Amino acid sequence: MVKRIAIIHHDKCHPTECGNYLCAKLCPVNRTDKECITPHPISNKARIDELLCTGCGICPKRCPFQAIEIINLPEALNKPPIHRYGENQFELFSLPSPILNKVTGLLGRNGIGKSTAFNILTGTIKPNLGDYQNQADFKEIIAQFKGTELQTILNKIKDQQLTLSYKPQQVDLIPKKFQGTVEQLLKKVDQKGKIKEIAKELELTLILNSLITEISGGELQRVAIAAATLKEANLYLYDEPSSYLDIKQRINVSKFIRSLANEETAVMVVEHDLIVFDYMTDLINIMYGQPACYGVVSGLKSTREGINTFLSGYLKEENIRFRSYPIKFEKVQSKQKEQLIPLTSWENISKKLGQFKLQAETGELYKNEIVGILGENGIGKTSFIKILAGLIKPDEGNINQQIKVAYKPQYLETESDQIVADFLKQAIQNYSNQLINPLELDKLFTKKLSQLSGGELQKVSIAHCLSQEADLFLLDEPSAYLDVEQRLSISKVIKNLTEERDLTVLVVDHDLMFLDYLSDRLIVFQGTPAKSGFLRGPFPMEEGMNLFLSGLNISLRRDSTSRRPRINKLGSVKDREQKRDNRLYYS
């Protein structure tokens, strides 16, 4: 018997606007006088009886708001879910496995249940084993994992032998809940008496007296990591610890998180920067399923094997294909010099912004190329982008050949009540196959911009920018809020559109794999954050990466199976060899 779930997205279901429950009128089961689709007695949204549903597929296809999804679950899911949010709502199958003395990662798409799994482990969500009207007994939960490492962990949680500390995903909510200085916040949660030591390791010493409401996103992220770490715990959970951080801070935070695992302590992380995720973890659980519908946690794998399995899209042990195509990292081919046509250039640019000074000597951009921009936070990357966009005038120097520019800013508009379909009118009319379809934006057409999640808003903003008629496209941190698959999907969209329309694209980002996958050349920013920034380049990829990585004291190799970039273990034979030969990056 096929196990089937029916999902109703309540935010999209508008029964009175579709002709008074169009889905119910079209349902073949309803036409036999059975009540498969009926109005919910409280919400008045549609509801579907999953036992009566035949999976005919009529209602999801005909719903004008795309509010219905009918899913046949994999045969391997022969156990009840660990948790279901409610009737016709998301289901989570299994839980990830923390291991003492190890950092375990959780890898999967957005909306697949990673944060739900963390919330169950912390006790924020009480699991119900699929019976959403009743909370399950903890012994029943433990029985689901009999004979596994997770049974031991859950028994310790039940017997209060294991304490947990959780760094949530949405650190931007902290200033709304706490008023005061960074030090006051940390003192409130400190159980170890190590504020000064941890502040030094996470580079927070200079902002301890700053108000929480006045610090940057990157500083807020590190404060949240410090707050979680200052609690006495045996299991530390970090949800997206690299968000808002530059690559230097990401490497530092990775080392810090790795240092917490010992024989009495387990660490778990959710992370979408694949290079950092690889560097930070020992073991991983892959999560697959259908976003906003159901999620499944696979068995534990070593980090290298697990990431390569995730990229392949096929779980051999479970015989599950969760993606129809593998993700491959082809070697970047440098464009031939004779094919390069100059687009614009700059000479001796200088700009003073308060105490900060930005300088850029000479550089040139060509038609039909993607240039990545790397550098620490607060070093002038966004200011340079704004100079090219004409939003800031330089104090000295010239931009040669004025051109039409399209700009996607770092911080996105979240308050607008404009409908997505109206905002993307140009993209829908001219670039449906290039932008709308590959980014699956049609599902968002009826939503307001203010209703979108961070990832949805990011994709919409990128599509809006790339649909404009311009010569130069400036994308500031386009990977923020996106999962691994979405980042690689965005990369392909940008690459294809660049070739097709002969565009020039500048991309500022902190995800090294994203820029490695995307860029033809690199601009590198050097200097001192908040004091001075000096632009160098654009360089060919290998030269630019070598320059940038030399400032981080790391080297990159390519995985022999997937060809993805990986950070060498510090001091390893490979690391020493590459540093000796001054080849920190293998293209």
C-alpha positions as CSV (number, residue, x, y, z in Angstrom):
1,M,0.0,0.0,0.0
2,V,1.3,3.4,-1.0
3,K,1.8,5.8,1.9
4,R,0.6,9.2,0.9
5,I,0.6,12.6,2.5
6,A,-1.4,15.6,1.5
7,I,-0.1,19.1,2.3
8,I,-2.2,22.3,2.5
9,H,-0.2,25.5,2.5
10,H,-2.5,27.6,4.6
11,D,-0.9,30.9,3.6
12,K,-1.7,30.2,0.0
13,C,-5.2,28.6,0.4
14,H,-7.9,31.2,-0.4
15,P,-11.2,29.2,-0.7
16,T,-13.5,32.2,-1.4
17,E,-11.2,33.4,-4.2
18,C,-11.0,30.2,-6.2
19,G,-14.8,29.8,-6.6
20,N,-15.6,28.4,-3.1
21,Y,-13.4,25.3,-2.7
22,L,-12.6,24.5,-6.4
23,C,-10.5,21.5,-5.2
24,A,-13.5,19.9,-3.5
25,K,-15.7,20.4,-6.6
26,L,-13.1,18.7,-8.9
27,C,-12.2,15.8,-6.5
28,P,-13.3,12.4,-8.0
29,V,-13.7,11.0,-4.5
30,N,-16.0,13.9,-3.4
31,R,-18.1,13.2,-6.5
32,T,-18.9,9.7,-5.1
33,D,-20.4,11.4,-2.1
34,K,-17.4,10.7,0.1
35,E,-15.8,13.6,2.0
36,C,-12.2,13.6,0.8
37,I,-11.8,17.4,0.6
38,T,-13.8,19.5,3.0
39,P,-13.6,22.9,4.7
40,H,-11.7,23.0,8.0
41,P,-14.2,23.8,10.8
42,I,-11.9,26.3,12.4
43,S,-9.6,27.9,9.7
44,N,-12.1,27.5,6.8
45,K,-9.1,26.4,4.7
46,A,-9.4,23.2,2.6
47,R,-8.5,19.9,4.3
48,I,-7.8,16.5,2.7
49,D,-8.5,13.1,4.2
50,E,-5.3,11.2,3.4
51,L,-6.9,7.8,3.7
52,L,-9.6,8.6,1.1
53,C,-7.2,10.5,-1.2
54,T,-6.4,8.4,-4.3
55,G,-3.5,10.6,-5.4
56,C,-5.1,11.5,-8.7
57,G,-3.2,14.8,-8.9
58,I,-6.2,16.9,-10.0
59,C,-6.4,19.3,-7.1
60,P,-2.7,20.3,-7.0
61,K,-2.7,20.9,-10.7
62,R,-5.9,22.9,-10.7
63,C,-5.5,25.0,-7.5
64,P,-4.9,28.5,-8.8
65,F,-2.8,29.4,-5.7
66,Q,-0.6,26.2,-5.7
67,A,-1.7,25.6,-2.1
68,I,-1.9,21.7,-2.4
69,E,0.7,19.1,-2.7
70,I,0.0,15.3,-2.8
71,I,3.1,13.2,-2.2
72,N,3.7,9.5,-2.4
73,L,6.4,8.8,0.3
74,P,9.4,6.5,-0.4
75,E,8.7,2.8,0.4
76,A,11.6,2.9,2.9
77,L,9.5,5.1,5.2
78,N,7.7,2.3,6.9
79,K,7.8,3.9,10.4
80,P,5.6,6.6,11.7
81,P,7.1,10.2,11.6
82,I,8.8,11.5,14.7
83,H,6.7,14.6,14.4
84,R,3.8,16.1,12.4
85,Y,2.8,19.8,12.9
86,G,-0.9,19.2,12.2
87,E,-3.4,17.9,9.7
88,N,-2.1,18.2,6.2
89,Q,1.1,19.8,7.5
90,F,4.8,19.0,7.5
91,E,6.2,15.6,8.7
92,L,9.6,14.8,10.0
93,F,11.0,11.3,9.9
94,S,13.9,10.3,12.3
95,L,16.3,12.5,14.1
96,P,20.0,13.3,13.6
97,S,22.6,11.6,15.8
98,P,25.0,13.6,18.0
99,I,28.1,11.7,19.0
100,L,30.4,12.4,21.9
101,N,33.8,13.8,21.0
102,K,32.6,14.6,17.4
103,V,31.1,17.5,15.5
104,T,28.1,16.1,13.6
105,G,26.6,18.1,10.7
106,L,23.1,18.2,9.3
107,L,23.1,18.8,5.5
108,G,20.0,19.5,3.5
109,R,17.8,22.0,1.7
110,N,15.9,24.8,3.4
111,G,12.4,23.8,4.7
112,I,13.4,20.1,5.1
113,G,13.2,20.0,8.9
114,K,16.7,20.7,10.1
115,S,15.6,23.4,12.6
116,T,12.6,21.2,13.6
117,A,15.0,18.4,14.4
118,F,17.1,20.8,16.6
119,N,14.0,22.1,18.3
120,I,13.0,18.5,19.2
121,L,16.4,17.7,20.6
122,T,16.3,20.8,22.8
123,G,12.8,20.1,24.0
124,T,11.3,23.2,22.4
125,I,9.1,21.0,20.3
126,K,7.5,17.9,21.9
127,P,7.3,15.2,19.3
128,N,4.0,13.4,18.7
129,L,5.0,10.4,16.4
130,G,2.5,11.7,13.8
131,D,-0.5,11.9,16.1
132,Y,-0.7,15.7,16.1
133,Q,-3.6,15.7,18.6
134,N,-1.5,14.0,21.3
135,Q,2.0,14.4,22.6
136,A,4.0,11.1,22.5
137,D,5.5,9.5,25.6
138,F,9.3,9.9,25.7
139,K,9.8,6.2,26.1
140,E,7.9,5.7,22.8
141,I,10.3,8.1,21.1
142,I,13.4,6.3,22.4
143,A,11.9,2.9,21.2
144,Q,12.0,4.3,17.7
145,F,15.8,4.4,17.9
146,K,16.5,1.1,19.6
147,G,20.0,-0.2,19.0
148,T,21.3,3.2,17.6
149,E,23.7,5.8,19.0
150,L,20.7,8.1,19.3
151,Q,19.0,5.8,21.8
152,T,21.9,6.4,24.2
153,I,21.7,10.1,23.7
154,L,17.9,10.2,24.2
155,N,18.1,8.1,27.3
156,K,20.7,10.5,28.8
157,I,18.4,13.5,27.9
158,K,15.4,11.7,29.6
159,D,17.5,10.9,32.7
160,Q,18.8,14.5,32.8
161,Q,22.4,13.3,32.4
162,L,22.8,15.4,29.2
163,T,22.2,19.1,29.1
164,L,21.9,21.1,25.9
165,S,22.7,24.6,24.6
166,Y,21.3,25.9,21.4
167,K,22.4,28.8,19.1
168,P,19.2,29.5,17.0
169,Q,19.2,30.4,13.3
170,Q,17.6,33.8,13.6
171,V,20.1,35.9,15.5
172,D,18.5,39.1,14.2
173,L,15.7,38.5,16.8
174,I,18.1,38.9,19.7
175,P,18.0,42.8,19.8
176,K,14.1,42.6,19.9
177,K,14.3,40.4,23.1
178,F,17.2,41.9,24.9
179,Q,18.2,45.5,25.7
180,G,21.6,46.2,27.0
181,T,25.3,45.7,26.2
182,V,27.0,42.7,24.8
183,E,28.7,42.0,28.2
184,Q,25.4,42.3,30.0
185,L,23.9,39.7,27.7
186,L,26.8,37.3,28.1
187,K,26.8,37.7,31.9
188,K,23.2,36.8,32.0
189,V,23.8,33.3,30.4
190,D,27.4,32.7,31.7
191,Q,27.7,29.5,33.6
192,K,31.4,28.9,33.0
193,G,33.0,32.2,34.1
194,K,34.8,32.4,30.8
195,I,33.5,35.6,29.2
196,K,36.9,37.2,28.6
197,E,38.4,34.0,27.2
198,I,35.6,33.3,24.8
199,A,35.2,37.0,23.8
200,K,38.9,36.9,22.9
201,E,38.6,33.8,20.8
202,L,35.6,35.1,18.9
203,E,37.0,38.6,18.6
204,L,34.3,40.3,20.7
205,T,36.6,42.1,23.2
206,L,36.3,45.5,21.6
207,I,32.5,45.4,21.5
208,L,31.7,44.1,25.0
209,N,30.5,47.6,26.0
210,S,28.5,48.1,22.8
211,L,24.7,48.0,22.9
212,I,23.2,44.8,21.4
213,T,20.9,47.1,19.2
214,E,23.9,48.8,17.6
215,I,26.2,46.0,16.6
216,S,26.5,44.5,13.1
217,G,25.0,41.2,11.9
218,G,28.4,39.5,12.0
219,E,29.0,40.7,15.5
220,L,25.6,39.6,16.6
221,Q,26.2,36.1,15.2
222,R,29.5,35.8,17.2
223,V,27.7,37.1,20.3
224,A,25.0,34.4,19.9
225,I,27.7,31.7,19.5
226,A,29.5,33.0,22.6
227,A,26.2,33.0,24.6
228,A,25.4,29.4,23.6
229,T,29.0,28.3,24.5
230,L,29.0,30.0,27.9
231,K,26.3,27.6,29.1
232,E,27.4,24.4,30.8
233,A,26.3,21.6,28.4
234,N,27.2,18.2,27.0
235,L,25.5,18.8,23.7
236,Y,25.9,22.1,21.8
237,L,23.7,22.8,18.8
238,Y,24.6,25.6,16.3
239,D,22.1,26.5,13.6
240,E,23.8,28.3,10.7
241,P,26.8,29.7,12.7
242,S,28.5,31.3,9.6
243,S,25.6,33.6,8.5
244,Y,26.7,37.3,8.3
245,L,30.4,36.3,8.8
246,D,33.2,36.9,6.4
247,I,35.4,34.0,5.4
248,K,38.2,34.8,7.9
249,Q,35.6,34.8,10.7
250,R,34.0,31.6,9.4
251,I,37.4,29.8,9.6
252,N,37.9,31.1,13.1
253,V,34.4,30.1,14.2
254,S,34.9,26.7,12.7
255,K,38.1,26.1,14.7
256,F,36.3,27.4,17.8
257,I,33.3,25.0,17.4
258,R,35.6,22.1,16.6
259,S,37.5,22.7,19.9
260,L,34.4,22.1,22.0
261,A,33.9,18.4,21.1
262,N,35.5,16.1,23.7
263,E,34.8,12.7,25.4
264,E,32.0,14.2,27.4
265,T,30.7,16.7,24.9
266,A,28.9,16.4,21.5
267,V,28.5,19.2,19.0
268,M,25.9,19.5,16.1
269,V,25.8,22.1,13.4
270,V,23.5,23.1,10.5
271,E,25.5,25.0,7.8
272,H,25.1,25.9,4.1
273,D,28.6,27.0,3.3
274,L,29.9,23.7,2.1
275,I,33.6,24.4,2.5
276,V,33.1,25.6,6.1
277,F,30.7,22.7,6.8
278,D,33.4,20.2,5.5
279,Y,36.1,21.9,7.6
280,M,34.0,22.0,10.8
281,T,32.4,18.5,11.0
282,D,33.6,14.9,11.5
283,L,30.3,13.1,10.6
284,I,27.1,14.2,8.9
285,N,23.4,13.3,8.6
286,I,21.9,14.0,5.1
287,M,18.4,15.3,5.1
288,Y,16.2,14.8,2.1
289,G,12.5,15.1,1.2
290,Q,10.3,17.9,-0.1
291,P,10.6,21.4,1.3
292,A,7.7,22.4,3.5
293,C,6.1,18.9,3.1
294,Y,8.3,16.3,4.7
295,G,11.9,15.6,5.7
296,V,13.9,12.4,6.3
297,V,17.2,12.1,8.3
298,S,19.6,9.6,6.8
299,G,22.1,7.5,8.6
300,L,25.5,8.8,9.8
301,K,28.4,9.1,7.2
302,S,31.9,10.5,7.4
303,T,31.9,14.1,6.3
304,R,33.7,13.5,3.0
305,E,31.6,10.5,2.0
306,G,28.4,12.3,3.1
307,I,29.0,15.5,1.2
308,N,29.8,13.6,-2.0
309,T,26.7,11.5,-1.5
310,F,24.6,14.6,-1.1
311,L,26.1,16.1,-4.3
312,S,25.4,12.8,-6.2
313,G,21.7,12.9,-5.1
314,Y,21.6,9.2,-4.4
315,L,21.7,7.3,-1.0
316,K,23.0,3.8,-1.9
317,E,22.2,2.2,1.5
318,E,18.6,3.4,1.5
319,N,18.3,3.1,-2.3
320,I,16.8,6.6,-2.4
321,R,17.3,9.0,-5.2
322,F,16.5,12.4,-3.7
323,R,17.6,14.6,-6.6
324,S,17.2,13.7,-10.3
325,Y,20.7,15.0,-11.2
326,P,24.2,15.0,-9.6
327,I,25.9,18.3,-8.8
328,K,29.3,18.4,-10.5
329,F,32.2,20.9,-10.2
330,E,33.8,21.2,-13.6
331,K,37.2,22.8,-13.9
332,V,37.0,26.5,-14.7
333,Q,38.2,27.3,-18.2
334,S,39.8,30.8,-18.5
335,K,38.4,32.9,-21.3
336,Q,40.9,33.5,-24.1
337,K,42.5,36.9,-24.2
338,E,41.5,37.6,-27.8
339,Q,37.8,37.1,-27.0
340,L,37.8,39.8,-24.3
341,I,36.0,43.1,-25.1
342,P,36.5,45.9,-22.5
343,L,33.3,47.2,-20.8
344,T,34.5,49.7,-18.2
345,S,37.5,50.5,-16.1
346,W,38.6,52.6,-13.1
347,E,41.7,54.6,-12.2
348,N,43.1,55.8,-8.9
349,I,39.8,55.8,-7.0
350,S,39.8,57.1,-3.5
351,K,36.9,57.6,-1.1
352,K,36.8,58.7,2.5
353,L,33.7,57.4,4.5
354,G,34.0,58.8,8.1
355,Q,37.2,57.2,9.5
356,F,37.4,54.6,6.7
357,K,39.4,55.1,3.5
358,L,38.9,53.1,0.3
359,Q,41.5,53.0,-2.5
360,A,41.5,51.3,-5.9
361,E,44.4,51.9,-8.3
362,T,43.6,50.5,-11.8
363,G,41.2,47.8,-13.0
364,E,39.2,46.7,-16.0
365,L,36.0,44.7,-16.6
366,Y,35.2,42.8,-19.8
367,K,32.0,41.9,-21.5
368,N,30.7,38.4,-20.8
369,E,32.5,37.6,-17.6
370,I,31.7,37.0,-13.9
371,V,34.1,38.6,-11.4
372,G,34.0,37.5,-7.8
373,I,34.9,39.9,-4.9
374,L,36.5,38.6,-1.7
375,G,37.5,40.3,1.5
376,E,36.7,40.8,5.1
377,N,33.7,42.6,6.4
378,G,34.1,46.3,6.8
379,I,36.8,46.6,4.2
380,G,35.0,48.5,1.4
381,K,33.5,45.9,-0.9
382,T,29.9,47.3,-0.7
383,S,31.2,50.9,-0.9
384,F,33.1,50.0,-4.2
385,I,30.0,48.3,-5.6
386,K,28.0,51.5,-4.8
387,I,30.7,53.7,-6.5
388,L,30.3,51.5,-9.7
389,A,26.5,51.8,-9.4
390,G,26.7,55.6,-9.2
391,L,25.2,55.6,-5.7
392,I,28.4,57.0,-4.2
393,K,30.7,59.6,-5.9
394,P,34.5,59.0,-5.4
395,D,36.6,61.8,-3.9
396,E,39.3,61.1,-6.5
397,G,39.8,59.1,-9.6
398,N,37.7,58.2,-12.6
399,I,35.2,55.5,-13.8
400,N,35.9,55.3,-17.5
401,Q,33.0,54.7,-19.9
402,Q,29.7,55.3,-18.1
403,I,27.4,52.3,-18.4
404,K,24.0,51.2,-17.3
405,V,24.1,49.3,-14.0
406,A,21.7,47.0,-12.2
407,Y,22.2,46.5,-8.5
408,K,21.0,43.9,-5.9
409,P,21.9,45.3,-2.5
410,Q,23.2,43.3,0.5
411,Y,20.2,44.2,2.7
412,L,16.8,43.4,1.0
413,E,13.5,45.3,1.1
414,T,11.3,43.4,3.5
415,E,8.4,45.8,4.2
416,S,6.9,46.1,0.8
417,D,3.3,45.0,0.2
418,Q,4.0,44.7,-3.5
419,I,2.9,41.3,-5.0
420,V,5.8,39.2,-6.3
421,A,4.3,38.8,-9.7
422,D,4.2,42.6,-10.1
423,F,7.7,43.0,-8.8
424,L,9.0,40.4,-11.3
425,K,6.9,41.6,-14.2
426,Q,9.9,42.1,-16.5
427,A,11.4,38.7,-15.6
428,I,8.1,36.9,-16.2
429,Q,7.7,38.6,-19.6
430,N,11.2,38.2,-20.9
431,Y,13.1,35.6,-18.9
432,S,10.7,32.8,-17.7
433,N,13.0,30.0,-18.9
434,Q,16.2,31.6,-17.7
435,L,15.0,32.9,-14.3
436,I,11.5,32.1,-13.2
437,N,11.5,28.3,-14.0
438,P,15.0,27.3,-12.7
439,L,14.5,29.3,-9.5
440,E,10.9,28.0,-9.0
441,L,9.6,31.5,-8.5
442,D,6.1,30.8,-9.9
443,K,5.1,29.4,-6.5
444,L,5.7,32.8,-5.0
445,F,3.7,34.9,-7.5
446,T,0.7,35.5,-5.3
447,K,2.7,36.4,-2.1
448,K,3.6,39.9,-1.0
449,L,7.3,40.7,-0.7
450,S,6.8,41.3,3.1
451,Q,5.6,37.7,3.4
452,L,8.6,36.0,1.9
453,S,11.3,34.1,3.9
454,G,14.9,35.3,3.7
455,G,15.7,32.7,1.0
456,E,12.6,33.4,-1.1
457,L,13.3,37.1,-1.0
458,Q,16.9,36.6,-2.0
459,K,15.9,34.6,-5.1
460,V,13.2,37.1,-6.0
461,S,15.7,40.0,-5.7
462,I,18.3,38.3,-7.8
463,A,15.8,37.5,-10.5
464,H,14.5,41.2,-10.4
465,C,18.1,42.5,-10.8
466,L,19.1,40.1,-13.6
467,S,15.9,40.8,-15.6
468,Q,16.8,44.5,-16.0
469,E,18.3,45.9,-19.2
470,A,21.9,46.8,-18.1
471,D,25.5,46.4,-19.0
472,L,26.9,45.6,-15.6
473,F,25.1,43.7,-12.8
474,L,26.2,44.0,-9.2
475,L,25.1,41.3,-6.8
476,D,26.0,41.9,-3.1
477,E,26.0,38.6,-1.1
478,P,23.5,36.7,-3.3
479,S,24.2,33.4,-1.4
480,A,22.9,34.7,2.0
481,Y,19.8,32.8,3.3
482,L,20.2,30.1,0.5
483,D,20.9,26.4,1.0
484,V,23.6,24.5,-0.8
485,E,21.4,23.5,-3.7
486,Q,19.9,26.9,-4.1
487,R,23.4,28.5,-4.2
488,L,24.5,26.2,-7.0
489,S,21.2,26.7,-8.8
490,I,21.7,30.5,-8.6
491,S,25.3,30.0,-9.9
492,K,24.1,28.1,-13.0
493,V,21.4,30.8,-13.6
494,I,24.0,33.6,-13.5
495,K,26.4,31.7,-15.7
496,N,23.9,30.8,-18.3
497,L,22.4,34.4,-18.4
498,T,25.9,35.9,-18.7
499,E,26.7,33.7,-21.7
500,E,23.3,34.2,-23.4
501,R,23.1,38.0,-23.0
502,D,26.8,38.8,-23.0
503,L,26.6,40.3,-19.5
504,T,29.2,41.4,-17.0
505,V,28.5,40.4,-13.4
506,L,30.3,41.4,-10.2
507,V,29.5,39.2,-7.2
508,V,30.4,40.0,-3.6
509,D,30.2,36.9,-1.4
510,H,31.8,35.1,1.5
511,D,31.1,31.5,0.3
512,L,34.4,30.3,-1.3
513,M,32.8,27.4,-3.0
514,F,30.0,29.6,-4.5
515,L,32.6,32.0,-5.9
516,D,34.9,29.2,-7.0
517,Y,32.0,27.6,-8.9
518,L,30.9,30.9,-10.4
519,S,33.8,33.2,-11.1
520,D,36.0,33.8,-14.2
521,R,38.3,36.2,-12.3
522,L,38.7,37.6,-8.8
523,I,39.0,41.0,-7.1
524,V,40.7,40.8,-3.6
525,F,40.2,43.5,-0.9
526,Q,43.0,43.9,1.6
527,G,43.4,46.3,4.5
528,T,42.1,46.8,8.1
529,P,38.3,46.5,8.7
530,A,36.7,49.9,9.5
531,K,40.0,51.7,8.8
532,S,41.2,51.1,5.3
533,G,40.5,49.0,2.3
534,F,42.7,48.5,-0.8
535,L,41.3,46.9,-4.0
536,R,43.6,44.6,-6.0
537,G,42.8,43.0,-9.3
538,P,40.8,41.6,-11.1
539,F,43.2,38.6,-11.2
540,P,42.9,35.2,-12.9
541,M,41.3,32.7,-10.5
542,E,44.4,30.9,-9.4
543,E,46.4,34.2,-8.8
544,G,43.5,35.8,-7.0
545,M,42.8,32.8,-4.8
546,N,46.4,32.4,-3.9
547,L,46.6,36.1,-2.8
548,F,43.4,35.8,-0.8
549,L,44.2,32.4,0.9
550,S,47.7,33.6,1.9
551,G,46.0,36.0,4.3
552,L,44.0,33.2,5.9
553,N,46.9,30.7,6.3
554,I,44.8,28.0,4.6
555,S,45.2,26.0,1.4
556,L,42.5,24.4,-0.8
557,R,42.6,21.1,-2.7
558,R,40.0,19.5,-5.0
559,D,38.1,16.4,-3.8
560,S,39.2,13.5,-6.1
561,T,35.6,12.3,-6.5
562,S,33.4,15.4,-6.7
563,R,36.1,18.0,-7.7
564,R,34.7,20.3,-5.0
565,P,37.1,22.6,-3.1
566,R,38.2,21.4,0.3
567,I,40.3,23.1,3.0
568,N,43.5,21.1,3.8
569,K,44.0,20.2,7.5
570,L,46.5,22.7,8.9
571,G,50.0,21.3,8.9
572,S,49.0,18.2,6.9
573,V,51.4,16.9,4.1
574,K,49.2,18.4,1.4
575,D,48.9,21.7,3.3
576,R,52.7,21.9,3.7
577,E,53.4,20.9,0.1
578,Q,51.0,23.6,-1.4
579,K,52.3,26.3,0.9
580,R,55.9,25.4,0.0
581,D,55.1,25.7,-3.7
582,N,53.0,28.8,-3.1
583,R,50.0,27.1,-4.7
584,L,47.3,27.5,-2.1
585,Y,44.5,27.0,-4.6
586,Y,44.3,24.1,-7.1
587,S,42.1,25.1,-10.1
